[in-house]
């Protein structure tokens, strides 16, 4: 994956959803149709990360939002970075995390 070997404490650019995504939230998370017509099914946490990718928040800020949304003891920074990498690999993000 893209984050292997990356310094997890390094700043990550503010990711944004790819253009032309159709996102439908469901009780199980979200159904996302990309510009190629491929449908992706995301669990609730992956769906939340994707929806928080508005291009204004970096990974640390998204992790803080996830902490609040899921009532966690601490921000899930590593999990958010992993989710961002996976969303990027699926072509659902437009900014490289690199």
FIFI-105367 format. One record per atom (N, C-alpha, C): residue in three letters; atom name; x, y, z. Coordinates in steps of 0.2 Angstrom, whole numbers, plus 2048, in hexadecimal, padded with zeros to 3 digits. Each point is the difference from the previous one (the first is absolute). Example, Ala and Ser with C-alpha at 12.3 -4.5 7.8 and 13.67 -1.06 7.14 Angstrom:
+------+------+-----+-----+-----+
! resn ! name !   x !   y !   z !
+------+------+-----+-----+-----+
!  ala !    N ! 842 ! 7E4 ! 827 !
!  ala !   CA ! 7FC ! 806 ! 800 !
!  ala !    C ! 804 ! 806 ! 800 !
!  ser !    N ! 7FE ! 805 ! 7FC !
!  ser !   CA ! 804 ! 806 ! 801 !
!  ser !    C ! 7FC ! 805 ! 803 !
+------+------+-----+-----+-----+
***
This chain:
+------+------+-----+-----+-----+
! resn ! name !   x !   y !   z !
+------+------+-----+-----+-----+
!  unk !    N ! 804 ! 7FA ! 800 !
!  unk !   CA ! 7FC ! 806 ! 800 !
!  unk !    C ! 804 ! 806 ! 800 !
!  unk !    N ! 7FD ! 806 ! 7FE !
!  unk !   CA ! 804 ! 806 ! 7FF !
!  unk !    C ! 803 ! 803 ! 807 !
!  unk !    N ! 7FD ! 7FE ! 806 !
!  unk !   CA ! 803 ! 803 ! 806 !
!  unk !    C ! 805 ! 7FC ! 803 !
!  unk !    N ! 802 ! 7FA ! 7FD !
!  unk !   CA ! 806 ! 7FC ! 803 !
!  unk !    C ! 806 ! 804 ! 800 !
!  unk !    N ! 803 ! 801 ! 805 !
!  unk !   CA ! 807 ! 803 ! 801 !
!  unk !    C ! 7FF ! 808 ! 801 !
!  unk !    N ! 7FA ! 802 ! 800 !
!  unk !   CA ! 7FE ! 807 ! 801 !
!  unk !    C ! 801 ! 802 ! 807 !
!  unk !    N ! 802 ! 806 ! 802 !
!  unk !   CA ! 800 ! 802 ! 806 !
!  unk !    C ! 7F9 ! 802 ! 802 !
!  unk !    N ! 7FD ! 7FC ! 805 !
!  unk !   CA ! 7F9 ! 801 ! 801 !
!  unk !    C ! 7FF ! 807 ! 804 !
!  unk !    N ! 805 ! 803 ! 802 !
!  unk !   CA ! 7FF ! 807 ! 803 !
!  unk !    C ! 801 ! 806 ! 7FC !
!  unk !    N ! 802 ! 7FE ! 7F9 !
!  unk !   CA ! 801 ! 805 ! 7FC !
!  unk !    C ! 7F9 ! 803 ! 7FD !
!  unk !    N ! 800 ! 806 ! 7FF !
!  unk !   CA ! 7FA ! 803 ! 7FD !
!  unk !    C ! 7FE ! 7FD ! 7FA !
!  unk !    N ! 7F9 ! 7FF ! 7FF !
!  unk !   CA ! 7FD ! 7FD ! 7FA !
!  unk !    C ! 7FC ! 806 ! 7FD !
!  unk !    N ! 801 ! 800 ! 7F9 !
!  unk !   CA ! 7FC ! 806 ! 7FD !
!  unk !    C ! 7F8 ! 7FF ! 801 !
!  unk !    N ! 7FD ! 805 ! 7FF !
!  unk !   CA ! 7F8 ! 7FF ! 801 !
!  unk !    C ! 7FD ! 7FD ! 7FA !
!  unk !    N ! 7FE ! 7FA ! 801 !
!  unk !   CA ! 7FD ! 7FC ! 7FB !
!  unk !    C ! 7F9 ! 802 ! 7FE !
!  unk !    N ! 7FE ! 7FF ! 7FA !
!  unk !   CA ! 7F9 ! 802 ! 7FE !
!  unk !    C ! 7FE ! 7FA ! 7FC !
!  unk !    N ! 7F9 ! 7FF ! 800 !
!  unk !   CA ! 7FD ! 7FB ! 7FC !
!  unk !    C ! 801 ! 801 ! 7F9 !
!  unk !    N ! 801 ! 7FB ! 7FC !
!  unk !   CA ! 800 ! 800 ! 7F9 !
!  unk !    C ! 7FA ! 804 ! 7FD !
!  unk !    N ! 801 ! 803 ! 7FA !
!  unk !   CA ! 7FA ! 803 ! 7FD !
!  unk !    C ! 7FB ! 7FB ! 7FD !
!  unk !    N ! 7FA ! 801 ! 7FF !
!  unk !   CA ! 7FB ! 7FC ! 7FD !
!  unk !    C ! 7FE ! 7FA ! 804 !
!  unk !    N ! 801 ! 800 ! 806 !
!  unk !   CA ! 7FE ! 7FA ! 805 !
!  unk !    C ! 7F9 ! 801 ! 801 !
!  unk !    N ! 7FC ! 7FA ! 800 !
!  unk !   CA ! 7FA ! 800 ! 803 !
!  unk !    C ! 800 ! 7FC ! 806 !
!  unk !    N ! 7FE ! 804 ! 806 !
!  unk !   CA ! 801 ! 7FD ! 806 !
!  unk !    C ! 7F9 ! 7FF ! 803 !
!  unk !    N ! 7FE ! 7FA ! 802 !
!  unk !   CA ! 7FA ! 7FF ! 803 !
!  unk !    C ! 801 ! 7FD ! 807 !
!  unk !    N ! 7FE ! 803 ! 806 !
!  unk !   CA ! 801 ! 7FD ! 806 !
!  unk !    C ! 7FB ! 7FB ! 802 !
!  unk !    N ! 802 ! 7FB ! 803 !
!  unk !   CA ! 7FC ! 7FA ! 802 !
!  unk !    C ! 801 ! 7FF ! 807 !
!  unk !    N ! 7FB ! 7FC ! 803 !
!  unk !   CA ! 802 ! 7FD ! 807 !
!  unk !    C ! 806 ! 7FD ! 801 !
!  unk !    N ! 802 ! 7FD ! 7FA !
!  unk !   CA ! 807 ! 7FC ! 800 !
!  unk !    C ! 806 ! 804 ! 7FF !
!  unk !    N ! 7FF ! 806 ! 7FE !
!  unk !   CA ! 806 ! 804 ! 7FE !
!  unk !    C ! 7FE ! 805 ! 7FB !
!  unk !    N ! 803 ! 7FE ! 7FA !
!  unk !   CA ! 7FE ! 804 ! 7FA !
!  unk !    C ! 801 ! 7FC ! 7F9 !
!  unk !    N ! 7FC ! 801 ! 7FB !
!  unk !   CA ! 801 ! 7FD ! 7FA !
!  unk !    C ! 803 ! 806 ! 7FB !
!  unk !    N ! 806 ! 7FF ! 7FD !
!  unk !   CA ! 803 ! 806 ! 7FD !
!  unk !    C ! 801 ! 7FD ! 7F8 !
!  unk !    N ! 7FD ! 804 ! 7FC !
!  unk !   CA ! 801 ! 7FE ! 7F9 !
!  unk !    C ! 805 ! 805 ! 7FD !
!  unk !    N ! 806 ! 7FE ! 7FD !
!  unk !   CA ! 805 ! 804 ! 7FD !
!  unk !    C ! 7FE ! 802 ! 7F9 !
!  unk !    N ! 805 ! 804 ! 7FD !
!  unk !   CA ! 7FE ! 803 ! 7F9 !
!  unk !    C ! 801 ! 7FB ! 7FB !
!  unk !    N ! 803 ! 7FA ! 802 !
!  unk !   CA ! 800 ! 7FA ! 7FB !
!  unk !    C ! 7FA ! 7FC ! 801 !
!  unk !    N ! 7FC ! 801 ! 804 !
!  unk !   CA ! 7FA ! 7FC ! 801 !
!  unk !    C ! 800 ! 7FB ! 805 !
!  unk !    N ! 806 ! 7FF ! 803 !
!  unk !   CA ! 802 ! 7FB ! 805 !
!  unk !    C ! 7FC ! 802 ! 807 !
!  unk !    N ! 7FD ! 7FB ! 803 !
!  unk !   CA ! 7FD ! 801 ! 806 !
!  unk !    C ! 804 ! 7FD ! 806 !
!  unk !    N ! 802 ! 804 ! 805 !
!  unk !   CA ! 804 ! 7FE ! 806 !
!  unk !    C ! 7FB ! 801 ! 806 !
!  unk !    N ! 801 ! 7FB ! 804 !
!  unk !   CA ! 7FC ! 800 ! 806 !
!  unk !    C ! 804 ! 801 ! 806 !
!  unk !    N ! 7FF ! 805 ! 804 !
!  unk !   CA ! 805 ! 802 ! 805 !
!  unk !    C ! 7FC ! 7FF ! 807 !
!  unk !    N ! 804 ! 7FD ! 805 !
!  unk !   CA ! 7FD ! 7FF ! 807 !
!  unk !    C ! 7FF ! 807 ! 803 !
!  unk !    N ! 7FD ! 801 ! 806 !
!  unk !   CA ! 7FF ! 806 ! 803 !
!  unk !    C ! 806 ! 805 ! 801 !
!  unk !    N ! 805 ! 7FD ! 802 !
!  unk !   CA ! 806 ! 804 ! 801 !
!  unk !    C ! 803 ! 802 ! 7FA !
!  unk !    N ! 801 ! 7FC ! 7FB !
!  unk !   CA ! 803 ! 802 ! 7FA !
!  unk !    C ! 7FB ! 805 ! 7FC !
!  unk !    N ! 7FA ! 800 ! 801 !
!  unk !   CA ! 7FB ! 804 ! 7FD !
!  unk !    C ! 801 ! 807 ! 804 !
!  unk !    N ! 801 ! 800 ! 806 !
!  unk !   CA ! 801 ! 806 ! 804 !
!  unk !    C ! 806 ! 804 ! 7FE !
!  unk !    N ! 806 ! 7FC ! 7FF !
!  unk !   CA ! 806 ! 803 ! 7FE !
!  unk !    C ! 7FF ! 803 ! 7F9 !
!  unk !    N ! 7FD ! 7FD ! 7FB !
!  unk !   CA ! 7FF ! 802 ! 7FA !
!  unk !    C ! 7FC ! 807 ! 800 !
!  unk !    N ! 7FA ! 800 ! 803 !
!  unk !   CA ! 7FC ! 806 ! 801 !
!  unk !    C ! 804 ! 806 ! 803 !
!  unk !    N ! 805 ! 7FE ! 804 !
!  unk !   CA ! 803 ! 806 ! 803 !
!  unk !    C ! 806 ! 802 ! 7FC !
!  unk !    N ! 801 ! 7FD ! 7FA !
!  unk !   CA ! 805 ! 802 ! 7FC !
!  unk !    C ! 7FE ! 806 ! 7FB !
!  unk !    N ! 800 ! 806 ! 803 !
!  unk !   CA ! 7FD ! 806 ! 7FC !
!  unk !    C ! 805 ! 804 ! 7FE !
!  unk !    N ! 807 ! 7FE ! 800 !
!  unk !   CA ! 805 ! 804 ! 7FE !
!  unk !    C ! 802 ! 806 ! 805 !
!  unk !    N ! 7FD ! 800 ! 805 !
!  unk !   CA ! 802 ! 805 ! 805 !
!  unk !    C ! 803 ! 7FE ! 807 !
!  unk !    N ! 800 ! 7F9 ! 801 !
!  unk !   CA ! 802 ! 7FD ! 806 !
!  unk !    C ! 806 ! 7FB ! 7FE !
!  unk !    N ! 805 ! 800 ! 804 !
!  unk !   CA ! 805 ! 7FB ! 7FF !
!  unk !    C ! 7FE ! 7FA ! 804 !
!  unk !    N ! 805 ! 7FB ! 800 !
!  unk !   CA ! 7FE ! 7F9 ! 803 !
!  unk !    C ! 7FF ! 801 ! 808 !
!  unk !    N ! 804 ! 804 ! 803 !
!  unk !   CA ! 7FF ! 801 ! 807 !
!  unk !    C ! 7FA ! 803 ! 802 !
!  unk !    N ! 7FD ! 805 ! 7FC !
!  unk !   CA ! 7FA ! 803 ! 801 !
!  unk !    C ! 7FA ! 7FB ! 7FF !
!  unk !    N ! 801 ! 7FC ! 7FB !
!  unk !   CA ! 7FB ! 7FB ! 7FE !
!  unk !    C ! 800 ! 7FB ! 806 !
!  unk !    N ! 806 ! 7FE ! 803 !
!  unk !   CA ! 800 ! 7FB ! 805 !
!  unk !    C ! 7FC ! 803 ! 806 !
!  unk !    N ! 801 ! 807 ! 801 !
!  unk !   CA ! 7FD ! 803 ! 806 !
!  unk !    C ! 7F8 ! 800 ! 7FF !
!  unk !    N ! 7FE ! 801 ! 7FA !
!  unk !   CA ! 7F9 ! 800 ! 7FE !
!  unk !    C ! 7FD ! 7F8 ! 802 !
!  unk !    N ! 804 ! 7FC ! 7FD !
!  unk !   CA ! 7FE ! 7F8 ! 801 !
!  unk !    C ! 800 ! 7FF ! 808 !
!  unk !    N ! 804 ! 803 ! 804 !
!  unk !   CA ! 800 ! 7FF ! 807 !
!  unk !    C ! 7F9 ! 802 ! 803 !
!  unk !    N ! 7FE ! 806 ! 7FE !
!  unk !   CA ! 7FA ! 803 ! 802 !
!  unk !    C ! 7FA ! 7FB ! 7FD !
!  unk !    N ! 800 ! 7FF ! 7FA !
!  unk !   CA ! 7FA ! 7FC ! 7FD !
!  unk !    C ! 7FF ! 7F9 ! 803 !
!  unk !    N ! 806 ! 7FD ! 802 !
!  unk !   CA ! 7FF ! 7F9 ! 802 !
!  unk !    C ! 801 ! 800 ! 808 !
!  unk !    N ! 801 ! 805 ! 803 !
!  unk !   CA ! 801 ! 801 ! 807 !
!  unk !    C ! 806 ! 7FB ! 803 !
!  unk !    N ! 805 ! 802 ! 7FD !
!  unk !   CA ! 807 ! 7FC ! 801 !
!  unk !    C ! 804 ! 804 ! 805 !
!  unk !    N ! 804 ! 7FC ! 804 !
!  unk !   CA ! 804 ! 803 ! 805 !
!  unk !    C ! 806 ! 805 ! 7FD !
!  unk !    N ! 802 ! 7FE ! 7FA !
!  unk !   CA ! 805 ! 804 ! 7FD !
!  unk !    C ! 7FF ! 800 ! 7F8 !
!  unk !    N ! 803 ! 805 ! 7FD !
!  unk !   CA ! 7FF ! 800 ! 7F8 !
!  unk !    C ! 804 ! 7FA ! 7FD !
!  unk !    N ! 7FC ! 7FC ! 7FC !
!  unk !   CA ! 803 ! 7FA ! 7FC !
!  unk !    C ! 804 ! 802 ! 7FA !
!  unk !    N ! 806 ! 803 ! 802 !
!  unk !   CA ! 804 ! 803 ! 7FA !
!  unk !    C ! 802 ! 7FB ! 7FB !
!  unk !    N ! 803 ! 7FA ! 803 !
!  unk !   CA ! 803 ! 7FB ! 7FC !
!  unk !    C ! 7FA ! 7FD ! 7FC !
!  unk !    N ! 7FA ! 7FF ! 803 !
!  unk !   CA ! 7FB ! 7FD ! 7FC !
!  unk !    C ! 7FD ! 805 ! 7FB !
!  unk !    N ! 800 ! 806 ! 801 !
!  unk !   CA ! 7FE ! 805 ! 7FB !
!  unk !    C ! 805 ! 800 ! 7FA !
!  unk !    N ! 807 ! 800 ! 802 !
!  unk !   CA ! 805 ! 7FF ! 7FA !
!  unk !    C ! 7FF ! 7FA ! 7FC !
!  unk !    N ! 7FF ! 7FB ! 803 !
!  unk !   CA ! 7FE ! 7F9 ! 7FD !
!  unk !    C ! 7FA ! 801 ! 7FB !
!  unk !    N ! 7FB ! 803 ! 803 !
!  unk !   CA ! 7FA ! 801 ! 7FC !
!  unk !    C ! 801 ! 804 ! 7FA !
!  unk !    N ! 804 ! 806 ! 801 !
!  unk !   CA ! 801 ! 804 ! 7FB !
!  unk !    C ! 804 ! 7FD ! 7FA !
!  unk !    N ! 805 ! 7FC ! 802 !
!  unk !   CA ! 804 ! 7FC ! 7FB !
!  unk !    C ! 7FB ! 7FC ! 7FC !
!  unk !    N ! 7FC ! 7FC ! 804 !
!  unk !   CA ! 7FB ! 7FC ! 7FC !
!  unk !    C ! 7FB ! 803 ! 7FC !
!  unk !    N ! 7FE ! 806 ! 802 !
!  unk !   CA ! 7FB ! 804 ! 7FC !
!  unk !    C ! 804 ! 803 ! 7FA !
!  unk !    N ! 806 ! 802 ! 801 !
!  unk !   CA ! 804 ! 802 ! 7FA !
!  unk !    C ! 801 ! 7FA ! 7FB !
!  unk !    N ! 802 ! 7FA ! 803 !
!  unk !   CA ! 801 ! 7FB ! 7FB !
!  unk !    C ! 7FA ! 7FE ! 7FC !
!  unk !    N ! 7FA ! 801 ! 803 !
!  unk !   CA ! 7FA ! 7FF ! 7FC !
!  unk !    C ! 7FE ! 805 ! 7FB !
!  unk !    N ! 804 ! 806 ! 801 !
!  unk !   CA ! 7FF ! 805 ! 7FB !
!  unk !    C ! 7FA ! 805 ! 803 !
!  unk !    N ! 7FF ! 800 ! 806 !
!  unk !   CA ! 7FA ! 804 ! 803 !
!  unk !    C ! 803 ! 807 ! 803 !
!  unk !    N ! 806 ! 801 ! 800 !
!  unk !   CA ! 803 ! 806 ! 802 !
!  unk !    C ! 804 ! 803 ! 7FA !
!  unk !    N ! 800 ! 807 ! 800 !
!  unk !   CA ! 803 ! 803 ! 7FA !
!  unk !    C ! 807 ! 803 ! 802 !
!  unk !    N ! 802 ! 800 ! 806 !
!  unk !   CA ! 806 ! 802 ! 802 !
!  unk !    C ! 805 ! 7FB ! 802 !
!  unk !    N ! 806 ! 800 ! 7FE !
!  unk !   CA ! 805 ! 7FA ! 802 !
!  unk !    C ! 802 ! 802 ! 807 !
!  unk !    N ! 801 ! 7FA ! 803 !
!  unk !   CA ! 802 ! 800 ! 807 !
!  unk !    C ! 808 ! 800 ! 801 !
!  unk !    N ! 803 ! 7FE ! 7FB !
!  unk !   CA ! 807 ! 7FF ! 7FF !
!  unk !    C ! 805 ! 801 ! 803 !
+------+------+-----+-----+-----+
***
